[in-house]
């Protein structure tokens, strides 16, 4: 494949090569028919072909930039459906070895390589980024870097257990792998996981500038790497046998109870307990540990759970194929009640672009609600979960009122008042009178029969939206379907839940719905 061919043709539908006249090659990732990039067969084949091209044309390129065409996603990781479908150990071993060899070839490319991380970078995606010489990340709200395999009962299998501790030190690597929690760009920079953070608003220009510096040789030693200094304690813990032994023993002691149930924890401690910067990476041990875990009971159960959750997030799982897709859009949401639940629901809606009107009975209740909102957003800002700009935008989408007619423009109203049937029925009645004819009404009740709350002529447009506390942390939302709820209403409610980036669970209007119906026997046991 010559440069002109690379410029004109895709390697395959997942990987495209675009060289420019200055000797920079951009490799674009774009998993077809998916909202995120994943390492499936198409992606692996495309990346292998691209690496082969770079190996054969090493004199042609001064630097390589790996980028994603998916908004808010660099790589989501491996195709979990494919992993869960592996039935033979020999197949699993071959797939892991293939990935390890691919990452090794990328790490050994003669020209500088840059992983341009603008959004999610998880699992195999981070292992791929670690194989690159440089990592540049944007401050996009979705930019998160992590190795979450432990949550599936597995470990990183494409070199992550070997490259991560070399990049950020054993102690921090253990924390990332054992917890499975991703980190934001600022913390990733502090820990040495990436080389630079740039504004997502200036992403293309800053990336081009960084690439030119690298290609010219001025970026061969990153300014960030030059100025970073480790404390003597970190040096002791990461670079001495005694320090590494202390780190692993401490981690093992903290995880004593969990290790009995999750063998991936012990496998991780075993692998990283043998780590030494002076010893060559042990990819064979990582590979065999991954294969053992893949066929363990906990991993199989956790993989099934992941796939079930993934299916629940797809509206087609819950909706009839006969539902008209051209339903009226929900743009403005009324939240009746500015207590803990109401505030959580309203902030979640405003954070995802909805206009929100809070309705309370008097001004003092509105003031109390404002204080809760300020505390919640302030906490998210302090934890760097949102930027100051996002904080201000969320507040700008909120209004407060004590008057029912101010809800007349809302497409959906969610009552989140006290768990008293008579009070909720009164709220439903008021909403039925002031809302437009096609607007939806939903109750956040956790214990009452939604059908008993309905009044007026809006029965087909009513249902339940049972959020869990705290709303900003709890992923699940029960969508309660009454006997009168229409298919169209159900579709609009499910899509609203997905628009909040939460997982819908459609239930019937029975006591306890589903979660509490399961929870109480569980607590009884």
DRENNUMAR-375289 format. One record per residue (C-alpha): residue in one letter; y negated, x negated, z negated. Coordinates in nm, 3 decimals, padded with zeros to 5 digits. Each point is the difference from the previous one (the first is absolute). Last residue first. Example, Ala and Ser with C-alpha at 12.3 -4.5 7.8 and 13.67 -1.06 7.14 Angstrom:
2
<r S	y 00.106	x -01.367	z -00.714>
<r A	y 00.344	x 00.137	z -00.066>
# end
This chain:
525
<r X	y 01.363	x 03.239	z -05.419>
<r X	y -00.269	x 00.253	z -00.085>
<r X	y -00.259	x -00.213	z 00.176>
<r X	y 00.209	x 00.020	z 00.318>
<r X	y 00.051	x 00.374	z -00.044>
<r X	y -00.381	x 00.028	z -00.027>
<r X	y -00.086	x -00.227	z 00.293>
<r X	y 00.208	x 00.167	z 00.272>
<r X	y -00.169	x 00.341	z -00.020>
<r X	y -00.322	x -00.186	z -00.080>
<r X	y 00.018	x -00.179	z 00.334>
<r X	y 00.127	x 00.292	z 00.208>
<r X	y -00.212	x 00.313	z -00.059>
<r X	y 00.008	x 00.032	z -00.380>
<r X	y 00.070	x 00.374	z 00.022>
<r X	y 00.046	x 00.099	z 00.366>
<r X	y -00.257	x 00.028	z 00.278>
<r X	y 00.201	x -00.194	z 00.257>
<r X	y -00.058	x -00.369	z 00.058>
<r X	y -00.146	x -00.221	z 00.273>
<r X	y -00.035	x -00.362	z -00.109>
<r X	y -00.301	x -00.173	z 00.151>
<r X	y -00.047	x -00.377	z -00.033>
<r X	y -00.358	x -00.121	z -00.034>
<r X	y -00.234	x -00.173	z 00.244>
<r X	y -00.270	x 00.262	z -00.067>
<r X	y 00.034	x 00.105	z 00.366>
<r X	y 00.371	x 00.044	z -00.074>
<r X	y -00.085	x 00.260	z -00.264>
<r X	y -00.229	x 00.178	z 00.247>
<r X	y 00.275	x -00.003	z 00.259>
<r X	y 00.235	x 00.172	z -00.243>
<r X	y -00.261	x 00.263	z -00.087>
<r X	y -00.082	x 00.073	z 00.364>
<r X	y 00.368	x 00.031	z 00.093>
<r X	y 00.071	x 00.231	z -00.294>
<r X	y -00.290	x 00.220	z 00.105>
<r X	y 00.132	x 00.020	z 00.356>
<r X	y 00.350	x 00.083	z -00.119>
<r X	y -00.144	x 00.286	z -00.206>
<r X	y 00.003	x 00.016	z -00.380>
<r X	y 00.103	x 00.351	z -00.110>
<r X	y 00.325	x -00.082	z -00.176>
<r X	y -00.179	x -00.290	z -00.169>
<r X	y 00.019	x -00.359	z 00.122>
<r X	y -00.094	x -00.265	z -00.250>
<r X	y -00.105	x -00.337	z 00.140>
<r X	y 00.097	x -00.247	z -00.273>
<r X	y -00.210	x -00.315	z 00.022>
<r X	y 00.153	x -00.344	z -00.056>
<r X	y -00.180	x -00.336	z 00.008>
<r X	y -00.129	x -00.016	z -00.357>
<r X	y -00.260	x -00.272	z -00.051>
<r X	y -00.329	x 00.165	z 00.101>
<r X	y 00.121	x 00.337	z -00.131>
<r X	y 00.059	x -00.116	z -00.356>
<r X	y 00.162	x 00.246	z -00.057>
<r X	y 00.213	x 00.181	z 00.255>
<r X	y -00.121	x 00.229	z 00.277>
<r X	y 00.147	x 00.347	z 00.046>
<r X	y -00.140	x 00.150	z 00.318>
<r X	y 00.113	x 00.364	z -00.005>
<r X	y -00.032	x 00.266	z 00.264>
<r X	y -00.238	x 00.253	z 00.148>
<r X	y -00.102	x 00.088	z 00.358>
<r X	y 00.271	x 00.261	z 00.056>
<r X	y -00.103	x 00.172	z -00.323>
<r X	y -00.370	x 00.018	z 00.091>
<r X	y -00.051	x 00.376	z -00.019>
<r X	y -00.108	x 00.026	z -00.362>
<r X	y 00.177	x -00.147	z -00.301>
<r X	y 00.246	x -00.282	z -00.048>
<r X	y 00.066	x -00.147	z -00.343>
<r X	y 00.344	x 00.159	z -00.042>
<r X	y 00.119	x -00.169	z 00.322>
<r X	y -00.087	x -00.342	z -00.144>
<r X	y 00.245	x 00.040	z -00.288>
<r X	y -00.137	x -00.213	z -00.282>
<r X	y 00.117	x -00.339	z -00.128>
<r X	y -00.165	x -00.288	z 00.188>
<r X	y -00.299	x 00.188	z 00.139>
<r X	y -00.209	x -00.178	z 00.262>
<r X	y -00.064	x 00.326	z 00.181>
<r X	y -00.083	x 00.029	z 00.368>
<r X	y -00.235	x 00.214	z 00.208>
<r X	y -00.034	x -00.040	z 00.376>
<r X	y -00.295	x 00.098	z 00.220>
<r X	y 00.053	x 00.219	z 00.305>
<r X	y -00.212	x 00.300	z -00.111>
<r X	y -00.291	x -00.210	z -00.137>
<r X	y -00.008	x -00.046	z -00.381>
<r X	y -00.217	x 00.208	z -00.233>
<r X	y 00.213	x 00.302	z -00.094>
<r X	y 00.343	x -00.165	z -00.002>
<r X	y -00.142	x -00.285	z -00.207>
<r X	y -00.121	x 00.240	z -00.268>
<r X	y 00.341	x 00.168	z -00.016>
<r X	y 00.183	x -00.331	z -00.016>
<r X	y -00.223	x -00.109	z -00.289>
<r X	y 00.068	x 00.326	z -00.189>
<r X	y 00.373	x -00.045	z 00.056>
<r X	y -00.027	x -00.353	z -00.137>
<r X	y -00.168	x 00.123	z -00.316>
<r X	y 00.260	x 00.273	z -00.054>
<r X	y 00.287	x -00.242	z 00.053>
<r X	y -00.120	x -00.258	z -00.250>
<r X	y 00.066	x -00.364	z 00.087>
<r X	y -00.369	x -00.105	z -00.016>
<r X	y -00.173	x -00.063	z 00.333>
<r X	y 00.102	x -00.204	z 00.302>
<r X	y -00.055	x 00.247	z 00.282>
<r X	y 00.018	x -00.149	z 00.347>
<r X	y -00.217	x 00.151	z 00.273>
<r X	y 00.054	x -00.082	z 00.368>
<r X	y -00.222	x 00.047	z 00.307>
<r X	y -00.323	x 00.007	z -00.202>
<r X	y -00.326	x 00.144	z 00.137>
<r X	y -00.031	x 00.289	z -00.246>
<r X	y 00.045	x -00.224	z -00.303>
<r X	y -00.370	x 00.019	z -00.094>
<r X	y 00.046	x 00.378	z -00.041>
<r X	y 00.195	x -00.066	z -00.324>
<r X	y -00.291	x -00.153	z -00.190>
<r X	y 00.035	x -00.271	z -00.267>
<r X	y -00.034	x -00.282	z 00.252>
<r X	y 00.074	x -00.364	z 00.067>
<r X	y 00.005	x -00.191	z 00.329>
<r X	y 00.204	x -00.304	z 00.103>
<r X	y 00.015	x -00.188	z 00.333>
<r X	y -00.276	x -00.244	z -00.100>
<r X	y 00.201	x -00.105	z -00.305>
<r X	y 00.288	x -00.114	z 00.219>
<r X	y -00.239	x -00.191	z 00.228>
<r X	y -00.156	x -00.182	z -00.295>
<r X	y 00.334	x -00.124	z -00.128>
<r X	y 00.104	x -00.096	z 00.353>
<r X	y -00.312	x -00.215	z 00.035>
<r X	y 00.056	x -00.155	z -00.343>
<r X	y 00.350	x -00.097	z 00.111>
<r X	y 00.321	x 00.169	z -00.111>
<r X	y 00.318	x -00.119	z -00.170>
<r X	y -00.193	x -00.297	z -00.131>
<r X	y 00.117	x 00.068	z -00.359>
<r X	y -00.361	x 00.048	z -00.107>
<r X	y -00.062	x 00.237	z 00.288>
<r X	y 00.306	x 00.206	z -00.084>
<r X	y -00.111	x 00.017	z -00.363>
<r X	y -00.351	x 00.099	z 00.099>
<r X	y 00.140	x 00.271	z 00.225>
<r X	y 00.194	x 00.150	z -00.290>
<r X	y -00.279	x -00.041	z -00.257>
<r X	y -00.266	x 00.144	z 00.233>
<r X	y 00.226	x 00.295	z 00.084>
<r X	y 00.065	x 00.070	z -00.367>
<r X	y -00.374	x -00.014	z -00.073>
<r X	y -00.073	x 00.237	z 00.287>
<r X	y 00.256	x 00.243	z -00.138>
<r X	y -00.166	x -00.003	z -00.344>
<r X	y -00.335	x 00.069	z 00.165>
<r X	y 00.156	x 00.287	z 00.196>
<r X	y 00.142	x 00.144	z -00.322>
<r X	y -00.346	x -00.021	z -00.156>
<r X	y -00.148	x 00.184	z 00.298>
<r X	y 00.214	x 00.311	z -00.037>
<r X	y 00.310	x 00.172	z 00.143>
<r X	y 00.111	x -00.278	z 00.234>
<r X	y 00.043	x -00.026	z 00.376>
<r X	y 00.041	x -00.342	z 00.166>
<r X	y -00.074	x -00.009	z 00.374>
<r X	y 00.176	x -00.272	z 00.198>
<r X	y -00.059	x -00.127	z 00.356>
<r X	y 00.320	x -00.167	z 00.117>
<r X	y 00.012	x -00.364	z 00.117>
<r X	y 00.301	x -00.137	z -00.180>
<r X	y -00.181	x -00.114	z -00.314>
<r X	y -00.161	x 00.345	z -00.024>
<r X	y 00.343	x 00.163	z -00.018>
<r X	y 00.135	x -00.244	z -00.260>
<r X	y -00.321	x 00.033	z -00.202>
<r X	y 00.031	x 00.379	z 00.003>
<r X	y 00.365	x -00.001	z -00.106>
<r X	y -00.061	x -00.243	z -00.286>
<r X	y -00.310	x 00.189	z -00.112>
<r X	y 00.188	x 00.329	z -00.002>
<r X	y 00.289	x -00.152	z -00.193>
<r X	y -00.214	x -00.158	z -00.273>
<r X	y -00.241	x 00.294	z -00.027>
<r X	y -00.242	x 00.100	z 00.273>
<r X	y 00.133	x 00.353	z 00.058>
<r X	y 00.000	x 00.180	z 00.333>
<r X	y 00.036	x -00.260	z 00.275>
<r X	y -00.138	x 00.112	z 00.335>
<r X	y 00.101	x -00.196	z 00.309>
<r X	y -00.196	x -00.050	z 00.322>
<r X	y 00.159	x -00.136	z 00.317>
<r X	y 00.333	x 00.179	z 00.039>
<r X	y 00.077	x 00.039	z 00.370>
<r X	y 00.095	x 00.338	z 00.145>
<r X	y 00.361	x -00.007	z 00.126>
<r X	y 00.074	x -00.124	z 00.350>
<r X	y 00.356	x -00.114	z -00.069>
<r X	y 00.138	x 00.355	z 00.014>
<r X	y 00.311	x 00.006	z -00.215>
<r X	y 00.320	x 00.070	z 00.196>
<r X	y 00.151	x -00.338	z -00.087>
<r X	y 00.015	x 00.127	z -00.361>
<r X	y -00.157	x -00.235	z -00.247>
<r X	y 00.140	x -00.208	z -00.284>
<r X	y 00.147	x -00.309	z 00.164>
<r X	y -00.249	x 00.036	z 00.289>
<r X	y -00.278	x -00.087	z -00.247>
<r X	y 00.133	x -00.357	z -00.037>
<r X	y -00.063	x -00.132	z -00.350>
<r X	y 00.325	x 00.152	z -00.126>
<r X	y 00.193	x -00.209	z 00.253>
<r X	y -00.146	x -00.320	z -00.144>
<r X	y 00.087	x 00.114	z -00.349>
<r X	y 00.359	x 00.065	z 00.110>
<r X	y 00.012	x -00.339	z 00.174>
<r X	y -00.121	x -00.177	z -00.314>
<r X	y 00.249	x 00.186	z -00.220>
<r X	y 00.287	x -00.089	z 00.233>
<r X	y -00.107	x -00.364	z -00.012>
<r X	y -00.020	x 00.017	z -00.380>
<r X	y 00.354	x 00.136	z -00.022>
<r X	y 00.144	x -00.262	z 00.236>
<r X	y -00.186	x -00.276	z -00.183>
<r X	y 00.123	x 00.116	z -00.342>
<r X	y 00.364	x 00.023	z 00.116>
<r X	y 00.019	x -00.350	z 00.149>
<r X	y 00.058	x -00.052	z 00.372>
<r X	y -00.349	x -00.128	z 00.077>
<r X	y 00.005	x -00.213	z -00.315>
<r X	y 00.281	x -00.226	z 00.114>
<r X	y -00.158	x -00.041	z 00.345>
<r X	y -00.339	x -00.090	z -00.150>
<r X	y 00.158	x -00.259	z -00.231>
<r X	y 00.184	x -00.156	z 00.294>
<r X	y -00.320	x -00.036	z 00.201>
<r X	y -00.204	x -00.144	z -00.286>
<r X	y 00.273	x -00.256	z -00.070>
<r X	y 00.008	x -00.096	z 00.369>
<r X	y -00.380	x -00.028	z 00.016>
<r X	y -00.004	x -00.272	z -00.264>
<r X	y -00.342	x -00.159	z 00.057>
<r X	y 00.006	x -00.383	z -00.020>
<r X	y -00.052	x -00.147	z -00.346>
<r X	y -00.322	x -00.168	z -00.119>
<r X	y -00.183	x 00.329	z -00.054>
<r X	y 00.282	x 00.104	z -00.233>
<r X	y 00.164	x 00.340	z -00.017>
<r X	y 00.335	x 00.038	z -00.175>
<r X	y -00.134	x 00.264	z -00.240>
<r X	y -00.147	x 00.170	z 00.304>
<r X	y 00.344	x 00.089	z 00.131>
<r X	y 00.156	x 00.090	z -00.334>
<r X	y -00.302	x 00.200	z -00.115>
<r X	y -00.001	x 00.193	z 00.328>
<r X	y 00.374	x 00.068	z -00.018>
<r X	y -00.039	x 00.116	z -00.361>
<r X	y -00.273	x 00.246	z 00.095>
<r X	y 00.192	x 00.121	z 00.305>
<r X	y 00.287	x 00.095	z -00.233>
<r X	y -00.197	x 00.305	z -00.118>
<r X	y 00.167	x 00.194	z -00.283>
<r X	y 00.075	x -00.268	z -00.259>
<r X	y -00.303	x -00.198	z 00.114>
<r X	y -00.229	x 00.286	z -00.104>
<r X	y 00.074	x -00.044	z -00.372>
<r X	y -00.051	x -00.378	z -00.009>
<r X	y -00.307	x -00.005	z 00.226>
<r X	y -00.246	x -00.166	z -00.238>
<r X	y 00.262	x -00.257	z -00.103>
<r X	y 00.075	x -00.088	z 00.362>
<r X	y -00.369	x -00.056	z 00.077>
<r X	y -00.039	x -00.232	z -00.300>
<r X	y 00.314	x -00.194	z 00.093>
<r X	y -00.120	x -00.038	z 00.358>
<r X	y -00.347	x -00.129	z -00.095>
<r X	y 00.135	x -00.231	z -00.271>
<r X	y 00.249	x -00.157	z 00.242>
<r X	y -00.277	x -00.048	z 00.256>
<r X	y -00.209	x -00.182	z -00.260>
<r X	y 00.288	x -00.227	z -00.108>
<r X	y 00.082	x -00.092	z 00.359>
<r X	y -00.360	x -00.086	z 00.074>
<r X	y -00.226	x 00.113	z 00.286>
<r X	y -00.055	x 00.371	z -00.055>
<r X	y -00.039	x 00.034	z -00.377>
<r X	y -00.168	x -00.339	z -00.051>
<r X	y -00.237	x 00.045	z 00.293>
<r X	y -00.082	x 00.350	z -00.120>
<r X	y -00.081	x -00.140	z -00.343>
<r X	y -00.208	x -00.286	z 00.142>
<r X	y -00.211	x 00.257	z 00.184>
<r X	y 00.025	x 00.022	z 00.374>
<r X	y -00.293	x -00.087	z 00.221>
<r X	y -00.109	x 00.181	z 00.314>
<r X	y -00.285	x -00.171	z 00.182>
<r X	y 00.197	x -00.156	z 00.286>
<r X	y 00.221	x 00.302	z 00.055>
<r X	y -00.303	x 00.222	z 00.049>
<r X	y -00.157	x -00.246	z 00.242>
<r X	y 00.321	x 00.020	z 00.206>
<r X	y 00.137	x -00.332	z 00.116>
<r X	y 00.064	x 00.016	z 00.372>
<r X	y -00.310	x 00.218	z 00.028>
<r X	y -00.217	x -00.264	z 00.165>
<r X	y 00.280	x -00.072	z 00.249>
<r X	y -00.165	x 00.173	z 00.292>
<r X	y 00.270	x 00.269	z 00.004>
<r X	y -00.045	x 00.071	z -00.372>
<r X	y -00.376	x 00.032	z 00.034>
<r X	y 00.042	x 00.219	z 00.309>
<r X	y 00.247	x 00.222	z -00.186>
<r X	y -00.237	x 00.042	z -00.297>
<r X	y -00.286	x 00.098	z 00.232>
<r X	y 00.218	x 00.249	z 00.188>
<r X	y 00.115	x 00.153	z -00.330>
<r X	y -00.357	x 00.023	z -00.124>
<r X	y -00.114	x 00.175	z 00.317>
<r X	y 00.292	x 00.246	z 00.008>
<r X	y -00.019	x 00.089	z -00.370>
<r X	y -00.370	x 00.057	z -00.048>
<r X	y 00.031	x 00.351	z -00.144>
<r X	y 00.333	x -00.095	z -00.158>
<r X	y -00.193	x -00.259	z -00.200>
<r X	y 00.176	x -00.333	z -00.032>
<r X	y 00.246	x -00.145	z -00.251>
<r X	y 00.118	x -00.360	z 00.047>
<r X	y 00.297	x -00.229	z -00.042>
<r X	y 00.270	x 00.236	z -00.126>
<r X	y 00.266	x -00.023	z -00.272>
<r X	y -00.203	x -00.252	z -00.196>
<r X	y -00.003	x 00.202	z -00.321>
<r X	y -00.372	x 00.072	z 00.010>
<r X	y 00.024	x 00.101	z 00.366>
<r X	y 00.284	x 00.242	z -00.065>
<r X	y -00.203	x 00.137	z -00.291>
<r X	y -00.290	x 00.072	z 00.232>
<r X	y 00.222	x 00.135	z 00.278>
<r X	y 00.179	x 00.259	z -00.214>
<r X	y 00.337	x -00.056	z -00.161>
<r X	y 00.331	x 00.175	z 00.058>
<r X	y 00.234	x 00.095	z -00.285>
<r X	y 00.370	x -00.082	z 00.046>
<r X	y 00.014	x -00.082	z -00.371>
<r X	y 00.267	x -00.271	z 00.021>
<r X	y -00.129	x -00.141	z 00.331>
<r X	y -00.369	x -00.016	z -00.089>
<r X	y 00.050	x -00.127	z -00.356>
<r X	y 00.255	x -00.258	z 00.108>
<r X	y -00.239	x -00.129	z 00.266>
<r X	y -00.282	x -00.026	z -00.255>
<r X	y 00.211	x -00.216	z -00.232>
<r X	y 00.160	x -00.206	z 00.276>
<r X	y -00.318	x -00.115	z 00.172>
<r X	y -00.220	x 00.162	z 00.264>
<r X	y 00.119	x -00.143	z 00.333>
<r X	y 00.316	x -00.185	z -00.097>
<r X	y 00.099	x 00.294	z -00.221>
<r X	y -00.047	x 00.233	z 00.303>
<r X	y 00.191	x -00.212	z 00.252>
<r X	y 00.346	x -00.002	z -00.158>
<r X	y 00.043	x 00.354	z -00.131>
<r X	y -00.177	x 00.131	z 00.311>
<r X	y 00.228	x -00.180	z 00.245>
<r X	y 00.117	x 00.299	z 00.200>
<r X	y 00.202	x 00.173	z -00.272>
<r X	y -00.248	x 00.131	z -00.256>
<r X	y 00.211	x 00.150	z -00.278>
<r X	y 00.180	x 00.334	z -00.021>
<r X	y 00.036	x 00.300	z -00.235>
<r X	y -00.242	x 00.201	z 00.213>
<r X	y -00.284	x -00.049	z -00.248>
<r X	y 00.084	x -00.373	z -00.002>
<r X	y -00.089	x -00.009	z 00.371>
<r X	y -00.371	x 00.059	z -00.077>
<r X	y -00.126	x -00.342	z 00.117>
<r X	y -00.376	x 00.031	z 00.005>
<r X	y -00.334	x -00.017	z 00.178>
<r X	y -00.245	x 00.290	z 00.003>
<r X	y -00.280	x 00.070	z 00.244>
<r X	y -00.036	x 00.378	z 00.003>
<r X	y -00.361	x 00.003	z -00.123>
<r X	y -00.094	x -00.250	z 00.276>
<r X	y -00.129	x -00.323	z -00.156>
<r X	y 00.146	x -00.195	z 00.289>
<r X	y 00.260	x -00.273	z -00.028>
<r X	y 00.042	x -00.343	z 00.166>
<r X	y 00.327	x -00.185	z -00.044>
<r X	y 00.051	x -00.350	z 00.139>
<r X	y 00.306	x -00.212	z 00.085>
<r X	y 00.225	x 00.297	z 00.075>
<r X	y 00.339	x 00.028	z -00.170>
<r X	y -00.167	x 00.169	z -00.298>
<r X	y -00.130	x 00.269	z 00.237>
<r X	y 00.358	x 00.073	z 00.114>
<r X	y 00.118	x 00.028	z -00.360>
<r X	y -00.299	x 00.228	z -00.061>
<r X	y 00.110	x 00.227	z 00.284>
<r X	y 00.364	x -00.020	z -00.107>
<r X	y -00.104	x 00.170	z -00.322>
<r X	y -00.355	x 00.127	z 00.014>
<r X	y -00.327	x -00.062	z 00.184>
<r X	y -00.206	x 00.321	z 00.005>
<r X	y -00.349	x -00.025	z 00.147>
<r X	y -00.184	x -00.258	z 00.213>
<r X	y 00.210	x -00.314	z -00.035>
<r X	y -00.071	x -00.248	z 00.280>
<r X	y 00.293	x -00.242	z -00.032>
<r X	y -00.122	x -00.326	z 00.154>
<r X	y 00.219	x -00.263	z 00.164>
<r X	y -00.102	x -00.362	z 00.065>
<r X	y 00.188	x -00.158	z 00.295>
<r X	y 00.327	x -00.192	z -00.034>
<r X	y 00.211	x 00.303	z -00.097>
<r X	y 00.222	x -00.095	z -00.296>
<r X	y -00.093	x 00.292	z -00.228>
<r X	y 00.063	x 00.243	z 00.288>
<r X	y 00.343	x -00.155	z 00.064>
<r X	y 00.083	x 00.032	z -00.371>
<r X	y -00.104	x 00.366	z 00.000>
<r X	y 00.231	x 00.066	z 00.295>
<r X	y 00.288	x -00.186	z -00.164>
<r X	y -00.038	x 00.202	z -00.319>
<r X	y -00.011	x 00.325	z 00.195>
<r X	y 00.318	x -00.082	z 00.192>
<r X	y 00.170	x -00.113	z -00.320>
<r X	y -00.084	x 00.329	z -00.165>
<r X	y 00.133	x 00.199	z 00.296>
<r X	y 00.321	x -00.206	z 00.025>
<r X	y 00.073	x 00.033	z -00.373>
<r X	y -00.050	x 00.376	z 00.011>
<r X	y 00.234	x 00.033	z 00.296>
<r X	y 00.265	x -00.216	z -00.167>
<r X	y -00.034	x 00.206	z -00.316>
<r X	y 00.082	x 00.317	z 00.189>
<r X	y -00.149	x 00.349	z -00.024>
<r X	y -00.368	x -00.048	z 00.079>
<r X	y -00.166	x 00.344	z 00.017>
<r X	y -00.224	x -00.057	z -00.304>
<r X	y -00.152	x -00.303	z 00.171>
<r X	y -00.069	x 00.193	z 00.320>
<r X	y -00.166	x 00.284	z -00.189>
<r X	y -00.202	x -00.257	z -00.195>
<r X	y -00.153	x -00.143	z 00.318>
<r X	y -00.141	x -00.326	z -00.134>
<r X	y -00.352	x -00.047	z -00.129>
<r X	y -00.313	x 00.216	z 00.015>
<r X	y -00.172	x -00.256	z 00.222>
<r X	y -00.371	x -00.044	z 00.077>
<r X	y -00.097	x 00.357	z -00.085>
<r X	y -00.337	x 00.171	z -00.049>
<r X	y -00.036	x 00.101	z 00.365>
<r X	y 00.302	x -00.110	z 00.200>
<r X	y -00.081	x -00.240	z 00.286>
<r X	y 00.114	x -00.294	z -00.211>
<r X	y -00.092	x -00.367	z 00.035>
<r X	y 00.167	x -00.342	z 00.013>
<r X	y -00.246	x -00.271	z 00.108>
<r X	y 00.133	x -00.316	z 00.167>
<r X	y -00.186	x -00.332	z 00.028>
<r X	y -00.071	x -00.277	z 00.255>
<r X	y 00.238	x 00.145	z 00.257>
<r X	y 00.113	x -00.145	z 00.330>
<r X	y 00.175	x -00.317	z -00.122>
<r X	y 00.256	x 00.200	z -00.196>
<r X	y 00.107	x 00.202	z 00.303>
<r X	y 00.377	x -00.011	z -00.060>
<r X	y -00.028	x 00.057	z -00.375>
<r X	y -00.265	x 00.268	z 00.049>
<r X	y 00.220	x 00.186	z 00.249>
<r X	y 00.301	x -00.020	z -00.232>
<r X	y -00.217	x 00.135	z -00.280>
<r X	y -00.105	x 00.296	z 00.217>
<r X	y 00.360	x 00.073	z 00.099>
<r X	y 00.109	x -00.005	z -00.365>
<r X	y -00.295	x 00.224	z -00.090>
<r X	y 00.096	x 00.255	z 00.265>
<r X	y 00.366	x 00.002	z -00.094>
<r X	y -00.082	x 00.038	z -00.368>
<r X	y -00.250	x 00.279	z 00.066>
<r X	y 00.241	x 00.194	z 00.220>
<r X	y 00.287	x -00.040	z -00.246>
<r X	y -00.208	x 00.123	z -00.295>
<r X	y -00.254	x -00.192	z -00.204>
<r X	y -00.257	x 00.267	z -00.075>
<r X	y -00.357	x 00.067	z 00.111>
<r X	y -00.154	x 00.324	z -00.124>
<r X	y -00.075	x 00.348	z 00.141>
<r X	y 00.312	x -00.014	z 00.214>
<r X	y 00.073	x 00.111	z 00.356>
<r X	y -00.014	x -00.356	z 00.131>
<r X	y -00.029	x -00.290	z -00.249>
<r X	y -00.324	x -00.178	z 00.094>
<r X	y -00.037	x -00.371	z -00.071>
<r X	y -00.252	x -00.207	z 00.198>
<r X	y 00.039	x -00.375	z 00.053>
<r X	y -00.336	x -00.161	z 00.074>
<r X	y 00.012	x -00.341	z 00.168>
<r X	y -00.304	x -00.228	z -00.019>
<r X	y -00.029	x -00.265	z 00.272>
<r X	y -00.368	x 00.052	z 00.083>
<r X	y 00.070	x 00.209	z 00.312>
<r X	y 00.172	x 00.273	z -00.200>
<r X	y 00.365	x 00.077	z -00.068>
<r X	y 00.124	x 00.357	z -00.060>
<r X	y 00.364	x 00.048	z -00.095>
<r X	y 00.143	x 00.345	z -00.076>
<r X	y 00.271	x 00.093	z -00.249>
<r X	y 00.147	x 00.341	z -00.079>
<r X	y 00.032	x 00.150	z 00.350>
<r X	y 00.158	x -00.318	z 00.135>
<r X	y -00.119	x -00.351	z 00.082>
<r X	y -00.299	x 00.182	z 00.144>
<r X	y -00.130	x -00.095	z 00.341>
<r X	y -00.331	x -00.113	z 00.148>
<r X	y -00.117	x -00.276	z -00.234>
<r X	y 00.349	x -00.134	z -00.058>
<r X	y 00.060	x -00.008	z 00.374>
<r X	y -00.320	x -00.199	z 00.047>
<r X	y 00.099	x -00.238	z -00.275>
<r X	y 00.341	x -00.079	z 00.148>
<r X	y 00.327	x 00.166	z -00.109>
# end
